[in-house]
Amino acid sequence: MIKGPIGVFDSGYGGLTVLKEIVAQLPQYDYLYLGDNARAPYGPRSFDTVYQYTLQCVEWFFSQGCSLVVLACNTASAKALRTIQQNDLEKIAPGKRVLGVIRPTTEVIGSLSKNKTVGILGTHGTVQSGSYPIEIAKFYPEVKVYQEACPMWVPLIENNEHQGPGADYFVRKHIDHLLAQSEGIDTILLACTHYPLLADKIKQFIPADIQLLSQGKIVAESLQDYLDRHPEIAGKCSTGGQITFFTTDSTEDFDNHATTFYGKPVKSSHLQH
Ligand code: DGL
């Protein structure tokens, strides 16, 4: 059997915060990362556009020998994953699998909130899709979910302005909007893989007794569990610990910026759509 790396996808850099945790959890596998930077951000784009872009990238991963692809992007998980899983996979690549970041997070979030009241911060696309309230209701019908779209946060991060004073205004604004919806919120989820870079700033604007959750570790633990339960898929994933990075935009920009998200130097190659 020909084995291939595990594919990890994001519209840009955000998925690197998830890849970092996956590699820490499962260092034995090979990984292939693709950031579709040339077409980022996905957050404000329509369902159909996000679906078309994501499907194209998933097909590229398959052409590179991946049997398992993780959409490390909430927007793509919210707007494209279900259609790819239910309509496309059987036609284009039976036996291959695509997973997202929303389900693993919604499976655990209800157990992490004492008040059973959670806040979701995400892109416009993720919030508008309603994926979080819908999925959380399946696992924890008793949990109340409040959402806030933060359309300026990804641009602030992508432009390296997330630590500057300009970021304070937009961070405070959306935190205030979220917390104004309910006094009971005791858990806030960063439902965008870019947002962990804003975590320190967000903590300045929320009460200390509210816990702030990032998804990376949750997704990594869930992937380990998935591979344990699916030896037929795990057996198609190559091992050796090699990590390869691709971007659809400038490799120089990607390498300069990616280190902030991944925590280590990155050397990427270019993929032309
Ligand atoms: N990192 C993506 C997510 O988790 C959002 C970035 C974008 O808008 O493209 O939703």
Residues whose N, C-alpha, C, O or C-beta is under 5 A from the ligand:
A	BS01	DGL	S11 G14 A40 P41 Y42 G43 A72 C73 N74 T75 T123 V154 A191 C192 T193 H194
